[in-house]
Amino acid sequence: MTLSRTKYLSLPALLFAAVIVAGCTKSGGHNYDKEIYKPKYASGFVITGADGSDSRLITVSNPWQGADSVYMSLLVLAEGDEAPAGFDGKVLKGPAQRVVCTSSSHVAMLDAIGAADRIVGVSGIDFISNKNVQSRKGEIADIGYDGAYDYESLVGADPDLVLLYGVTGASGLEGKLRELGIPYMYVGEYVEEDPLGKAEWVVPLAVATGLADKGKAVFEAIPPRYEAVKKRVADVAARPVVMLNTPYRDQWFMPSVSSYMVRLVNDAGGTYAYNKNTGNTSVPIDMEEAYALTDGADFWINTGTYSTLPALRAAFPKFADTGPFVNRRVFNNNRLSTANGGNDFYESSVVHPDLVLRDLVKIFHPDLVPEDFVYYQRLAD
């Protein structure tokens, strides 16, 4: 299911908010009102600094669904700088060397900048694909999940920084981290709708780990690769109709036309089957309408936990006579799954939107992509 879009402030408003925070943030007489990094695609962060200082202020905005005017800041102090009294954000004294990740996407972003060896804790290590993490499985703390965190393991990991995410509200870990005095930063890639905006969150993670130049270089290489894949379908005349998802708790949710997955479908030379949802949230449709949409589609993708046509038929027998099912044009993004049920699509694709796009082009226009699938696969008979 593609989840709804968070309401974001415009970039000028976000910068203004950052300056308000920065105006109260002086270290050695510095004001953190100098723009250091202006996101090109992401909507949820800005990075500011001060003349004469290498310290950086990362200001995060609205990092979960439904958030409105929520701002959080992390001040990454350079040697010799101090955070002043009155600064109510989080303070990181020097680049983070020991990091706890509460989402597998955080693992992928740190790996992309060469900082996977700094990961000392994760949520659900058995579901993570990253080879560095798996090779150090005995050394990395598994801190559990929201509602069942293992605080003893968290404290034992001795992190400099904990990376958080929220779905429809703040992380359940936030209060405990404040109590323990452990710095944290929300990573809002989850609610970004632009595939390149999701990838751009590698930059603030790089700043927090003292690898700013590496982070910028990693990200700046992604848009050209993405655009190169888009060009493969620039001249296609036929744009096949694409149905998304399967029912979730007896409801079939259809994402907005401006959502992350729909943007990928469009960029891959496809046409989204449901153009009625022009809002900023996914909307449920009844099963009759879902059947009609599926039957009228050329392809059906993102089928949840289902990897075979027999399993999909057993769950939704009525849909076995739809066009995509009969023609074996049903695909899922779970080609890189772990033995324990993890899915690398939800881990590493955040920093490889070009590979996701290429997979989709291969599905919709197979003659244009000689490369093998990375994340997607056709449902087996």
C-alpha positions in Angstrom: 0.0 0.0 0.0 1.3 3.4 -0.9 0.9 5.7 2.1 -0.4 9.2 2.2 1.6 12.3 1.8 2.5 14.6 4.7 1.6 18.2 4.4 4.9 20.1 3.9 5.7 23.8 4.2 7.3 25.4 1.2 11.1 25.5 1.2 11.2 29.3 1.9 9.0 28.7 4.9 11.1 25.9 6.1 14.3 27.9 5.7 12.6 30.7 7.6 11.8 28.3 10.4 15.4 27.1 10.4 16.7 30.6 10.7 14.4 31.2 13.7 15.8 28.2 15.4 19.3 29.2 14.3 18.9 32.7 15.6 18.7 31.3 19.1 21.6 29.0 18.4 24.9 30.6 19.0 28.2 28.9 19.6 31.2 31.0 20.1 29.2 34.0 18.9 27.9 32.3 15.7 24.5 32.5 14.3 23.4 29.4 12.3 21.6 31.3 9.5 23.9 30.5 6.6 22.4 28.1 4.0 24.8 25.1 3.7 22.6 22.7 1.7 19.4 23.5 -0.1 17.5 20.2 -1.0 16.8 19.9 -4.7 14.1 17.3 -4.4 13.4 16.6 -0.7 10.9 18.6 1.3 11.7 17.8 4.9 15.1 19.1 5.9 17.5 22.0 5.5 21.1 22.3 6.7 22.5 25.6 7.9 25.8 26.8 9.4 27.6 29.9 10.5 30.5 31.9 9.2 33.7 30.9 11.0 32.3 27.6 12.2 32.2 24.0 10.9 29.3 23.1 13.1 26.1 22.3 11.3 22.4 22.6 12.2 20.1 20.0 10.6 16.4 21.1 10.8 13.8 18.4 10.1 10.2 19.3 9.2 7.1 17.1 9.5 8.7 13.7 9.4 5.6 11.6 9.7 2.1 11.5 8.1 -0.2 14.2 9.3 2.5 16.3 10.9 1.9 20.0 10.7 4.4 22.6 11.7 6.6 20.1 13.5 10.3 21.1 13.6 13.2 19.3 15.1 16.8 20.2 15.1 20.2 18.4 15.5 23.3 20.6 16.1 26.4 18.7 15.0 29.2 20.5 16.8 32.7 21.0 15.4 35.6 20.7 17.8 35.8 23.8 20.0 32.2 24.8 19.5 29.6 24.5 22.2 25.8 24.7 22.2 24.5 27.6 24.1 22.1 27.6 27.0 18.6 27.9 25.6 19.0 25.7 22.6 16.3 23.1 22.8 17.3 20.8 20.0 19.5 17.8 20.1 23.3 18.2 20.3 25.8 15.9 18.8 29.3 16.5 20.0 31.3 15.7 16.9 30.4 13.3 14.0 28.4 10.2 15.1 30.7 7.2 15.3 28.1 4.8 16.8 24.7 4.8 15.3 21.4 2.9 16.0 19.0 2.6 13.0 15.3 2.0 13.6 14.6 1.5 9.9 16.3 -0.7 7.4 16.4 2.3 5.0 18.7 4.1 7.5 21.1 1.1 7.1 21.1 1.5 3.3 21.8 5.2 3.5 24.7 4.8 5.9 26.1 2.0 3.7 25.9 4.2 0.6 28.2 6.7 2.2 30.6 4.1 3.6 29.5 4.3 7.2 27.8 0.9 7.7 30.6 -0.1 10.1 29.3 2.7 12.4 26.0 0.8 12.9 25.9 -0.6 16.5 22.1 -1.3 16.7 19.1 -2.0 14.6 15.4 -2.9 14.8 15.0 -6.5 13.6 18.4 -7.6 12.5 17.0 -10.8 10.9 15.0 -8.8 8.4 18.0 -6.7 7.2 19.8 -7.6 4.0 22.9 -5.5 4.3 26.0 -7.7 4.2 28.0 -5.5 6.6 25.3 -5.8 9.2 24.8 -9.5 8.8 28.6 -10.1 9.0 28.6 -8.4 12.4 25.4 -9.9 13.6 26.9 -11.0 16.9 28.2 -7.4 17.5 25.2 -5.4 16.7 22.4 -4.9 19.2 18.8 -5.7 18.1 16.8 -3.1 20.0 13.4 -4.5 19.0 10.4 -2.7 17.6 8.0 0.1 18.5 6.0 -1.0 21.6 8.5 -3.7 22.5 11.9 -2.0 22.6 14.8 -3.6 24.4 16.2 -0.6 26.3 18.9 -2.6 27.9 20.3 -3.5 24.5 19.9 0.1 23.3 21.9 1.5 26.2 24.4 -1.3 25.9 25.1 -0.3 22.3 26.3 3.1 23.6 25.1 5.1 20.6 26.2 8.6 19.8 23.0 9.0 17.7 19.7 7.1 17.1 18.0 7.5 13.8 14.2 7.5 14.2 11.1 7.5 11.9 7.4 8.1 12.5 4.4 6.7 10.6 1.4 8.6 11.9 3.1 10.2 14.9 6.3 10.4 16.9 8.4 7.3 17.5 7.6 5.5 20.7 11.3 5.5 21.4 11.6 9.3 21.5 10.6 9.8 25.1 13.1 7.2 26.4 15.9 8.7 24.4 15.2 12.1 25.9 15.2 10.5 29.4 18.5 8.8 28.7 20.0 11.9 27.1 20.8 10.1 23.8 20.8 12.4 20.7 18.4 11.4 18.0 17.3 12.6 14.5 14.2 11.8 12.6 14.7 10.7 9.0 11.7 11.7 7.0 12.4 9.9 3.7 9.4 7.7 4.5 7.0 10.5 3.7 8.8 12.0 0.7 6.9 11.4 -2.6 9.6 12.2 -5.1 11.8 9.1 -5.6 14.8 11.4 -5.7 13.6 13.3 -2.6 13.8 10.0 -0.7 17.3 9.4 -1.9 18.4 13.0 -0.9 18.0 12.1 2.8 21.4 10.5 2.5 22.8 14.1 2.8 21.7 14.9 6.3 22.9 11.5 7.5 26.2 12.2 5.9 26.4 15.5 7.7 25.6 13.8 11.0 28.4 11.3 10.5 31.0 13.9 9.4 30.9 12.6 5.8 29.2 15.6 4.1 31.2 15.6 1.0 30.7 11.9 0.4 27.0 12.3 1.0 26.7 15.0 -1.6 28.7 13.1 -4.1 26.7 9.9 -3.6 23.4 11.8 -4.0 24.5 14.0 -7.0 25.2 10.8 -9.0 21.7 9.5 -8.6 19.5 12.0 -10.5 21.6 11.6 -13.8 21.2 7.8 -13.6 17.5 8.2 -13.0 17.0 10.6 -15.9 19.0 8.3 -18.1 16.5 5.5 -17.5 13.5 7.9 -18.0 15.0 8.7 -21.5 14.6 5.1 -22.5 10.8 5.6 -22.6 10.7 9.1 -23.8 9.5 8.2 -27.2 7.2 5.2 -26.4 3.7 5.6 -27.9 1.9 3.0 -25.9 1.7 3.5 -22.1 0.3 0.4 -20.5 -2.3 0.7 -17.7 -1.0 -0.4 -14.3 -2.9 -1.6 -11.3 -1.3 -1.4 -7.8 -1.4 -3.3 -4.6 -3.7 -5.9 -3.0 -6.3 -5.5 -0.3 -5.1 -4.4 3.2 -7.4 -5.5 6.0 -10.3 -6.0 3.5 -9.8 -2.6 1.9 -8.0 -1.9 -1.4 -6.1 1.4 -1.0 -5.3 3.4 -4.1 -2.5 6.0 -3.8 -2.7 9.6 -4.9 -1.7 10.4 -8.5 1.2 12.4 -7.0 2.5 9.6 -4.8 5.9 8.0 -4.9 4.9 4.8 -6.6 2.6 6.5 -9.1 5.5 8.8 -10.1 7.7 5.8 -10.7 5.0 4.2 -12.8 4.6 7.4 -14.9 8.4 7.8 -15.3 8.6 4.2 -16.4 6.2 4.8 -19.3 3.1 3.4 -17.6 -0.3 4.8 -16.8 -1.8 4.5 -13.4 -5.1 2.7 -13.4 -6.9 5.0 -10.9 -6.8 8.7 -11.7 -9.6 9.8 -9.4 -7.5 10.3 -6.4 -6.0 13.8 -6.8 -5.7 14.4 -3.0 -2.7 13.8 -0.7 -3.8 10.5 0.9 -4.4 6.9 -0.2 -8.1 6.2 -0.5 -10.0 2.9 -0.2 -12.1 1.5 -3.0 -14.6 -1.4 -2.8 -13.7 -4.8 -4.2 -16.0 -4.4 -7.2 -14.2 -1.3 -8.4 -10.9 -2.9 -7.7 -11.9 -5.9 -9.8 -12.9 -3.7 -12.7 -9.7 -1.7 -12.5 -7.5 -4.8 -12.3 -9.3 -6.4 -15.2 -8.9 -3.3 -17.3 -5.2 -3.0 -16.6 -2.3 -4.4 -18.6 -0.1 -5.0 -15.6 -0.7 -5.7 -11.9 2.3 -4.9 -9.6 3.1 -4.7 -5.9 1.2 -7.7 -4.7 2.2 -7.6 -1.0 3.4 -10.9 0.4 2.3 -13.0 -2.6 5.1 -14.4 -4.8 3.1 -17.0 -6.8 0.0 -16.9 -8.9 -1.5 -19.9 -7.0 -1.0 -18.1 -3.7 -2.6 -14.9 -5.1 -5.5 -17.0 -6.5 -6.1 -18.7 -3.2 -6.3 -15.3 -1.4 -8.4 -13.6 -4.1 -10.0 -16.2 -6.3 -12.3 -13.7 -8.1 -9.2 -11.9 -9.5 -7.8 -15.0 -11.2 -9.8 -14.3 -14.3 -8.6 -10.7 -14.7 -6.5 -9.7 -17.7 -3.1 -9.4 -15.9 -3.5 -12.7 -14.1 -4.6 -14.6 -17.1 -1.7 -13.1 -19.2 0.9 -13.6 -16.4 1.6 -9.9 -16.2 1.7 -9.8 -12.4 4.9 -8.7 -10.7 6.0 -8.0 -7.2 9.0 -6.1 -5.7 10.2 -9.0 -3.4 12.9 -10.6 -5.5 15.5 -9.8 -2.8 13.8 -11.3 0.2 15.5 -12.7 3.3 14.9 -16.1 4.7 13.1 -14.5 7.6 10.7 -12.4 5.5 12.7 -9.2 5.1 12.6 -7.4 1.7 15.5 -5.4 0.4 13.2 -3.3 -1.6 12.3 -1.5 1.6 15.9 -1.2 2.5 18.3 -0.4 -0.3 15.9 0.9 -3.0 15.8 4.3 -1.2 19.3 5.0 -2.6 18.7 3.2 -5.9 15.5 4.8 -7.4 17.1 4.4 -10.8 17.2 0.6 -10.4 13.5 0.6 -9.3 12.7 2.6 -12.3 14.7 0.4 -14.6 12.8 -2.7 -13.2 9.5 -1.0 -14.0 10.6 -0.1 -17.5 11.6 -3.7 -18.0 8.1 -4.8 -16.9 6.2 -2.3 -19.1 8.6 -2.1 -22.0 10.8 -5.2 -21.9 12.5 -4.6 -25.2 14.1 -1.4 -23.8 15.9 -3.1 -20.8 18.3 -5.9 -21.4 19.5 -5.8 -17.8 18.2 -8.3 -15.3 15.6 -7.4 -12.7 16.9 -6.2 -9.3 13.9 -5.8 -7.0 11.0 -7.1 -9.1 10.0 -10.5 -10.3 7.1 -12.0 -12.2 4.8 -14.0 -10.0 5.6 -17.7 -10.5 3.0 -20.2 -11.9 
